[in-house]
Amino acid sequence: MRLSIIIPVYNVEQYLERCLQSVTSQNIPSNEYEIIVVNDGSTDSSEEIIKKATGYHHNIVFIDQPNSGVSSARNKGLDNARGEYILFIDSDDRIDENSISDLLDFAEKNKTDLLQFENSIIRDKQVESPLPHHSRPILFETKEDYLKTCFFSQRIWHVEMWRFLFKRALIEDNGIRFNREISMGEDQLFSLQCISHAGKIGYTPQKVYNYLIRSGSAMTSFSHKHALSQLKSACEVKNLLSTISKTAGEFETLFYQRFINIFVIYQYIDRLLSKDVIIPNKLKIINNDIRSYNLDKLYYIPYYKEGNKNVTIYNTSIKLYCIYVQLKKIISGVLQNH
């Protein structure tokens, strides 16, 4: 079997039928791919929607489990997958019609461990289609070539797992699974683990995935609990870096250090300090959290320049960065009032 598509489901009756329709509307024979749908204890009509779909599509595999979280559901899908390649789709998202065939052909022809593709973002029913990172497909013979390209890119190369087609052997041979103790950042952590073990990595400008930003989702209902999960992700990336540091090249080390900073700065501090998150004594909480997770100093990312592409420098303490963010907010507020 060429492909296993894994879809975790929890109370998404409004979006699920559209998601399933997108994965069954593909121009490859149904016996060449399976759609593993893991119902994670839904209490709405999601289970009925899945069961109805199995009556029309024999390649849909229905798995039911008590509510255990999205990481557990994805892991259950991996445990039951038979395809040579793995594609993860969130149940409120969808993929483009007839988009899988080209991905599989590219991955199989070039024997890639990972294949990264492009996506659209649907926000308030408006579709945003970012410009592709490159205008043509690229085959990176080593992960170091891929990471160097990512590092010097003018745009951040995001690594959520739904941006990749994974070779299942890469995942299984290295015992990679989603961390059930992390509720935010677990998808990026999974991809980073796969990248650390990858050989060939491919990229295609083909838009495949449509990511929905909806109210009530984990990404839009940010809390201190979610913030702590980002710090856990940062710690796991730090641990991952320590295990590969002896064999990692310069740009691989810089790549993982940058992601630690991303989790700490953009996905923890900046969001916790935002005006929309109402938590008393934010600076004290941040200081205590950072200490407890042993992340008291940002990584120093040296200055690099390739052509006209500059790379941001991080070389400061967490406390100084927090003061900088607070001052920036105060100045912005004063300017708005005038």
Disulfide bonds with the S-S distance in Angstrom:
none
